[in-house]
Amino acid sequence: MRPEERIAALGFSEADTATLTEHFLDAESRGKLGHGLSRIDWLETLGDLQPDAHPRRLLTEPGYERWDGNGALGYLTLAAIVEAQLESPPAHARVVAASNCFPTGVLGWYARRLAAGGLAAAVTATSPARLPHPKGVEPLTGTNPLAIAIPSSDGKPLVTDVSMGAVTHGDVLRGAARPEELVPFGGELSHKAFALALGLQLFVEALAGEGYGAVLVVAPPEADPVPTLREQAAGLRLPGDS
Protein backbone atom coordinates (compact mmCIF):
# COMPACT_ATOMS: atom_id res chain seq x y z
CA MET A 1 0.00 0.00 0.00
CA ARG A 2 1.33 3.45 -0.91
CA PRO A 3 2.13 5.92 1.91
CA GLU A 4 -0.79 8.20 1.06
CA GLU A 5 -3.17 5.24 1.07
CA ARG A 6 -2.01 4.19 4.53
CA ILE A 7 -2.44 7.72 5.86
CA ALA A 8 -5.86 8.15 4.27
CA ALA A 9 -6.90 4.82 5.79
CA LEU A 10 -6.40 6.41 9.22
CA GLY A 11 -9.21 8.83 8.44
CA PHE A 12 -7.34 11.93 7.34
CA SER A 13 -8.79 14.24 4.71
CA GLU A 14 -7.29 14.43 1.24
CA ALA A 15 -5.56 17.73 2.04
CA ASP A 16 -4.14 16.50 5.36
CA THR A 17 -3.05 13.23 3.77
CA ALA A 18 -1.16 15.20 1.13
CA THR A 19 0.55 17.34 3.80
CA LEU A 20 1.64 14.36 5.88
CA THR A 21 2.80 12.40 2.83
CA GLU A 22 4.87 15.34 1.58
CA HIS A 23 6.44 15.79 5.02
CA PHE A 24 7.42 12.13 5.39
CA LEU A 25 8.74 11.79 1.84
CA ASP A 26 10.80 14.98 2.18
CA ALA A 27 12.33 13.58 5.38
CA GLU A 28 13.19 10.36 3.54
CA SER A 29 14.82 12.29 0.69
CA ARG A 30 17.05 14.16 3.16
CA GLY A 31 18.14 11.04 5.00
CA LYS A 32 16.05 11.79 8.10
CA LEU A 33 14.60 8.30 8.14
CA GLY A 34 13.49 8.52 11.77
CA HIS A 35 11.05 11.23 10.68
CA GLY A 36 10.14 9.65 7.37
CA LEU A 37 7.85 6.82 6.34
CA SER A 38 8.59 4.95 9.57
CA ARG A 39 6.36 7.52 11.27
CA ILE A 40 3.35 6.09 9.47
CA ASP A 41 4.01 2.82 11.32
CA TRP A 42 4.00 4.85 14.53
CA LEU A 43 0.78 6.71 13.68
CA GLU A 44 -0.92 3.37 13.03
CA THR A 45 -0.21 2.34 16.63
CA LEU A 46 -1.78 5.43 18.21
CA GLY A 47 -5.17 4.97 19.76
CA ASP A 48 -5.98 8.64 20.27
CA LEU A 49 -5.71 9.98 16.72
CA GLN A 50 -8.27 12.65 15.86
CA PRO A 51 -8.06 12.84 12.06
CA ASP A 52 -11.05 15.21 11.85
CA ALA A 53 -9.52 17.75 14.26
CA HIS A 54 -8.37 21.13 13.00
CA PRO A 55 -6.04 23.68 14.64
CA ARG A 56 -7.51 26.99 15.77
CA ARG A 57 -6.05 30.49 15.64
CA LEU A 58 -7.08 31.96 18.98
CA LEU A 59 -5.58 35.43 18.68
CA THR A 60 -4.09 37.50 15.90
CA GLU A 61 -2.33 40.83 16.20
CA PRO A 62 0.17 42.55 13.86
CA GLY A 63 3.18 41.13 15.73
CA TYR A 64 1.72 38.14 17.54
CA GLU A 65 -0.50 35.11 17.01
CA ARG A 66 -1.69 32.40 19.37
CA TRP A 67 -2.77 28.98 18.10
CA ASP A 68 -4.09 25.78 19.63
CA GLY A 69 -3.66 22.37 18.03
CA ASN A 70 -7.17 21.46 19.16
CA GLY A 71 -6.50 17.74 18.83
CA ALA A 72 -4.85 17.92 15.41
CA LEU A 73 -1.42 16.40 14.86
CA GLY A 74 1.40 18.87 15.38
CA TYR A 75 2.47 18.29 11.77
CA LEU A 76 -0.85 19.72 10.60
CA THR A 77 -0.92 22.52 13.18
CA LEU A 78 2.49 23.84 12.12
CA ALA A 79 1.59 23.43 8.45
CA ALA A 80 -1.54 25.54 8.99
CA ILE A 81 0.48 28.18 10.85
CA VAL A 82 3.02 28.34 8.03
CA GLU A 83 0.32 28.79 5.40
CA ALA A 84 -1.29 31.54 7.48
CA GLN A 85 2.02 33.42 7.72
CA LEU A 86 2.59 33.17 3.98
CA GLU A 87 -0.94 34.33 3.22
CA SER A 88 -0.61 37.32 5.57
CA PRO A 89 3.07 38.06 6.28
CA PRO A 90 4.00 40.56 8.98
CA ALA A 91 5.04 44.06 8.05
CA HIS A 92 8.10 43.73 10.27
CA ALA A 93 8.11 40.61 12.48
CA ARG A 94 5.70 38.25 14.21
CA VAL A 95 5.93 35.76 17.08
CA VAL A 96 3.59 32.77 16.86
CA ALA A 97 2.98 30.54 19.89
CA ALA A 98 1.15 27.23 19.50
CA SER A 99 -0.07 25.05 22.34
CA ASN A 100 -1.05 21.38 22.10
CA CYS A 101 1.24 21.04 19.09
CA PHE A 102 2.79 17.55 18.89
CA PRO A 103 4.33 15.69 17.11
CA THR A 104 5.91 18.21 14.77
CA GLY A 105 8.44 16.16 12.80
CA VAL A 106 11.21 17.87 10.84
CA LEU A 107 11.14 21.55 11.78
CA GLY A 108 13.33 22.43 8.81
CA TRP A 109 10.43 21.45 6.55
CA TYR A 110 8.32 24.32 7.89
CA ALA A 111 11.21 26.79 8.03
CA ARG A 112 12.13 25.98 4.42
CA ARG A 113 8.56 26.67 3.27
CA LEU A 114 8.58 30.01 5.05
CA ALA A 115 11.90 30.95 3.47
CA ALA A 116 10.66 29.91 0.03
CA GLY A 117 7.82 32.37 0.60
CA GLY A 118 10.25 35.17 1.41
CA LEU A 119 10.26 35.07 5.22
CA ALA A 120 13.23 34.60 7.51
CA ALA A 121 12.13 32.15 10.19
CA ALA A 122 13.10 30.44 13.41
CA VAL A 123 11.05 27.45 14.59
CA THR A 124 11.35 25.43 17.77
CA ALA A 125 9.11 22.85 19.42
CA THR A 126 9.08 20.72 22.55
CA SER A 127 8.76 16.99 23.03
CA PRO A 128 8.47 14.53 25.93
CA ALA A 129 11.48 14.46 28.27
CA ARG A 130 14.10 12.34 26.56
CA LEU A 131 17.49 13.88 27.36
CA PRO A 132 19.16 13.41 30.75
CA HIS A 133 21.44 15.94 32.40
CA PRO A 134 25.06 15.19 31.36
CA LYS A 135 25.66 14.01 34.93
CA GLY A 136 22.27 12.38 35.42
CA VAL A 137 20.29 9.36 34.32
CA GLU A 138 16.60 10.31 34.24
CA PRO A 139 15.41 12.41 31.26
CA LEU A 140 14.78 16.04 32.15
CA THR A 141 14.06 17.73 28.81
CA GLY A 142 13.05 16.99 25.27
CA THR A 143 15.30 16.97 22.24
CA ASN A 144 13.70 20.34 21.39
CA PRO A 145 15.07 21.05 17.91
CA LEU A 146 15.68 24.49 16.44
CA ALA A 147 15.34 25.31 12.74
CA ILE A 148 16.39 28.60 11.17
CA ALA A 149 15.84 29.51 7.52
CA ILE A 150 17.06 32.58 5.63
CA PRO A 151 15.69 33.38 2.14
CA SER A 152 18.10 34.02 -0.70
CA SER A 153 17.86 35.85 -3.99
CA ASP A 154 19.48 32.85 -5.66
CA GLY A 155 16.49 30.71 -4.74
CA LYS A 156 18.47 28.52 -2.34
CA PRO A 157 17.66 29.48 1.25
CA LEU A 158 20.04 28.51 3.99
CA VAL A 159 18.31 26.17 6.43
CA THR A 160 19.71 24.87 9.70
CA ASP A 161 17.81 22.23 11.64
CA VAL A 162 19.42 20.83 14.77
CA SER A 163 18.04 18.49 17.43
CA MET A 164 19.80 18.58 20.77
CA GLY A 165 20.12 14.79 20.95
CA ALA A 166 23.09 12.71 19.81
CA VAL A 167 20.48 10.59 18.02
CA THR A 168 16.80 11.20 17.34
CA HIS A 169 13.86 9.59 19.07
CA GLY A 170 12.71 8.55 15.62
CA ASP A 171 15.87 6.52 15.14
CA VAL A 172 15.21 4.81 18.46
CA LEU A 173 11.64 4.05 17.38
CA ARG A 174 12.79 2.46 14.12
CA GLY A 175 15.54 0.46 15.84
CA ALA A 176 18.47 2.37 14.31
CA ALA A 177 19.71 3.60 17.71
CA ARG A 178 19.58 2.32 21.27
CA PRO A 179 17.56 4.24 23.90
CA GLU A 180 20.72 4.81 25.96
CA GLU A 181 22.25 6.66 23.00
CA LEU A 182 19.59 9.36 23.27
CA VAL A 183 21.67 11.87 25.25
CA PRO A 184 22.68 15.49 24.57
CA PHE A 185 25.14 15.69 21.68
CA GLY A 186 28.67 16.94 22.14
CA GLY A 187 30.48 14.32 24.21
CA GLU A 188 32.53 16.21 26.80
CA LEU A 189 30.74 19.40 25.75
CA SER A 190 27.25 17.91 26.00
CA HIS A 191 26.36 20.44 28.69
CA LYS A 192 26.01 22.97 25.86
CA ALA A 193 23.39 20.92 24.01
CA PHE A 194 21.61 20.23 27.29
CA ALA A 195 21.56 23.95 28.08
CA LEU A 196 20.08 24.73 24.66
CA ALA A 197 17.46 21.99 24.99
CA LEU A 198 16.43 23.19 28.43
CA GLY A 199 16.40 26.84 27.42
CA LEU A 200 14.25 26.16 24.35
CA GLN A 201 11.85 24.02 26.36
CA LEU A 202 11.30 26.71 28.97
CA PHE A 203 11.06 29.39 26.28
CA VAL A 204 8.26 27.48 24.53
CA GLU A 205 6.51 26.65 27.80
CA ALA A 206 6.65 30.32 28.86
CA LEU A 207 4.99 31.44 25.61
CA ALA A 208 2.74 28.50 24.73
CA GLY A 209 1.87 27.16 28.19
CA GLU A 210 2.05 23.69 29.65
CA GLY A 211 2.14 20.65 27.43
CA TYR A 212 3.99 20.31 24.16
CA GLY A 213 4.09 23.40 21.99
CA ALA A 214 5.93 25.34 19.34
CA VAL A 215 7.12 28.90 18.81
CA LEU A 216 7.90 30.57 15.50
CA VAL A 217 9.45 33.92 14.72
CA VAL A 218 8.93 35.15 11.16
CA ALA A 219 10.06 38.36 9.47
CA PRO A 220 10.65 39.71 5.99
CA PRO A 221 14.41 40.09 5.59
CA GLU A 222 16.02 43.51 5.33
CA ALA A 223 19.12 42.16 3.56
CA ASP A 224 20.26 39.25 1.37
CA PRO A 225 23.32 37.69 3.07
CA VAL A 226 23.14 34.13 1.73
CA PRO A 227 24.65 34.59 -1.77
CA THR A 228 27.71 36.31 -0.28
CA LEU A 229 28.12 33.46 2.19
CA ARG A 230 27.94 30.91 -0.61
CA GLU A 231 30.71 32.74 -2.46
CA GLN A 232 32.85 32.73 0.67
CA ALA A 233 32.15 29.01 1.20
CA ALA A 234 33.59 28.32 -2.26
CA GLY A 235 31.37 25.36 -3.12
CA LEU A 236 31.27 23.79 0.34
CA ARG A 237 27.98 22.17 1.33
CA LEU A 238 26.06 24.48 3.65
CA PRO A 239 23.20 23.59 6.05
CA GLY A 240 20.04 22.67 4.25
CA ASP A 241 21.69 21.98 0.88
CA SER A 242 20.37 18.84 -0.79
C-alpha positions in Angstrom: 0.0 0.0 0.0 1.3 3.4 -0.9 2.1 5.9 1.9 -0.8 8.2 1.1 -3.2 5.2 1.1 -2.0 4.2 4.5 -2.4 7.7 5.9 -5.9 8.1 4.3 -6.9 4.8 5.8 -6.4 6.4 9.2 -9.2 8.8 8.4 -7.3 11.9 7.3 -8.8 14.2 4.7 -7.3 14.4 1.2 -5.6 17.7 2.0 -4.1 16.5 5.4 -3.1 13.2 3.8 -1.2 15.2 1.1 0.5 17.3 3.8 1.6 14.4 5.9 2.8 12.4 2.8 4.9 15.3 1.6 6.4 15.8 5.0 7.4 12.1 5.4 8.7 11.8 1.8 10.8 15.0 2.2 12.3 13.6 5.4 13.2 10.4 3.5 14.8 12.3 0.7 17.1 14.2 3.2 18.1 11.0 5.0 16.0 11.8 8.1 14.6 8.3 8.1 13.5 8.5 11.8 11.0 11.2 10.7 10.1 9.6 7.4 7.9 6.8 6.3 8.6 4.9 9.6 6.4 7.5 11.3 3.4 6.1 9.5 4.0 2.8 11.3 4.0 4.8 14.5 0.8 6.7 13.7 -0.9 3.4 13.0 -0.2 2.3 16.6 -1.8 5.4 18.2 -5.2 5.0 19.8 -6.0 8.6 20.3 -5.7 10.0 16.7 -8.3 12.7 15.9 -8.1 12.8 12.1 -11.1 15.2 11.9 -9.5 17.7 14.3 -8.4 21.1 13.0 -6.0 23.7 14.6 -7.5 27.0 15.8 -6.1 30.5 15.6 -7.1 32.0 19.0 -5.6 35.4 18.7 -4.1 37.5 15.9 -2.3 40.8 16.2 0.2 42.6 13.9 3.2 41.1 15.7 1.7 38.1 17.5 -0.5 35.1 17.0 -1.7 32.4 19.4 -2.8 29.0 18.1 -4.1 25.8 19.6 -3.7 22.4 18.0 -7.2 21.5 19.2 -6.5 17.7 18.8 -4.8 17.9 15.4 -1.4 16.4 14.9 1.4 18.9 15.4 2.5 18.3 11.8 -0.8 19.7 10.6 -0.9 22.5 13.2 2.5 23.8 12.1 1.6 23.4 8.4 -1.5 25.5 9.0 0.5 28.2 10.8 3.0 28.3 8.0 0.3 28.8 5.4 -1.3 31.5 7.5 2.0 33.4 7.7 2.6 33.2 4.0 -0.9 34.3 3.2 -0.6 37.3 5.6 3.1 38.1 6.3 4.0 40.6 9.0 5.0 44.1 8.1 8.1 43.7 10.3 8.1 40.6 12.5 5.7 38.2 14.2 5.9 35.8 17.1 3.6 32.8 16.9 3.0 30.5 19.9 1.1 27.2 19.5 -0.1 25.1 22.3 -1.0 21.4 22.1 1.2 21.0 19.1 2.8 17.6 18.9 4.3 15.7 17.1 5.9 18.2 14.8 8.4 16.2 12.8 11.2 17.9 10.8 11.1 21.6 11.8 13.3 22.4 8.8 10.4 21.4 6.5 8.3 24.3 7.9 11.2 26.8 8.0 12.1 26.0 4.4 8.6 26.7 3.3 8.6 30.0 5.0 11.9 30.9 3.5 10.7 29.9 0.0 7.8 32.4 0.6 10.3 35.2 1.4 10.3 35.1 5.2 13.2 34.6 7.5 12.1 32.1 10.2 13.1 30.4 13.4 11.1 27.5 14.6 11.3 25.4 17.8 9.1 22.8 19.4 9.1 20.7 22.5 8.8 17.0 23.0 8.5 14.5 25.9 11.5 14.5 28.3 14.1 12.3 26.6 17.5 13.9 27.4 19.2 13.4 30.7 21.4 15.9 32.4 25.1 15.2 31.4 25.7 14.0 34.9 22.3 12.4 35.4 20.3 9.4 34.3 16.6 10.3 34.2 15.4 12.4 31.3 14.8 16.0 32.1 14.1 17.7 28.8 13.0 17.0 25.3 15.3 17.0 22.2 13.7 20.3 21.4 15.1 21.0 17.9 15.7 24.5 16.4 15.3 25.3 12.7 16.4 28.6 11.2 15.8 29.5 7.5 17.1 32.6 5.6 15.7 33.4 2.1 18.1 34.0 -0.7 17.9 35.9 -4.0 19.5 32.8 -5.7 16.5 30.7 -4.7 18.5 28.5 -2.3 17.7 29.5 1.3 20.0 28.5 4.0 18.3 26.2 6.4 19.7 24.9 9.7 17.8 22.2 11.6 19.4 20.8 14.8 18.0 18.5 17.4 19.8 18.6 20.8 20.1 14.8 21.0 23.1 12.7 19.8 20.5 10.6 18.0 16.8 11.2 17.3 13.9 9.6 19.1 12.7 8.5 15.6 15.9 6.5 15.1 15.2 4.8 18.5 11.6 4.1 17.4 12.8 2.5 14.1 15.5 0.5 15.8 18.5 2.4 14.3 19.7 3.6 17.7 19.6 2.3 21.3 17.6 4.2 23.9 20.7 4.8 26.0 22.2 6.7 23.0 19.6 9.4 23.3 21.7 11.9 25.2 22.7 15.5 24.6 25.1 15.7 21.7 28.7 16.9 22.1 30.5 14.3 24.2 32.5 16.2 26.8 30.7 19.4 25.7 27.3 17.9 26.0 26.4 20.4 28.7 26.0 23.0 25.9 23.4 20.9 24.0 21.6 20.2 27.3 21.6 24.0 28.1 20.1 24.7 24.7 17.5 22.0 25.0 16.4 23.2 28.4 16.4 26.8 27.4 14.3 26.2 24.4 11.8 24.0 26.4 11.3 26.7 29.0 11.1 29.4 26.3 8.3 27.5 24.5 6.5 26.7 27.8 6.7 30.3 28.9 5.0 31.4 25.6 2.7 28.5 24.7 1.9 27.2 28.2 2.0 23.7 29.7 2.1 20.6 27.4 4.0 20.3 24.2 4.1 23.4 22.0 5.9 25.3 19.3 7.1 28.9 18.8 7.9 30.6 15.5 9.4 33.9 14.7 8.9 35.2 11.2 10.1 38.4 9.5 10.6 39.7 6.0 14.4 40.1 5.6 16.0 43.5 5.3 19.1 42.2 3.6 20.3 39.3 1.4 23.3 37.7 3.1 23.1 34.1 1.7 24.6 34.6 -1.8 27.7 36.3 -0.3 28.1 33.5 2.2 27.9 30.9 -0.6 30.7 32.7 -2.5 32.9 32.7 0.7 32.2 29.0 1.2 33.6 28.3 -2.3 31.4 25.4 -3.1 31.3 23.8 0.3 28.0 22.2 1.3 26.1 24.5 3.7 23.2 23.6 6.1 20.0 22.7 4.2 21.7 22.0 0.9 20.4 18.8 -0.8 
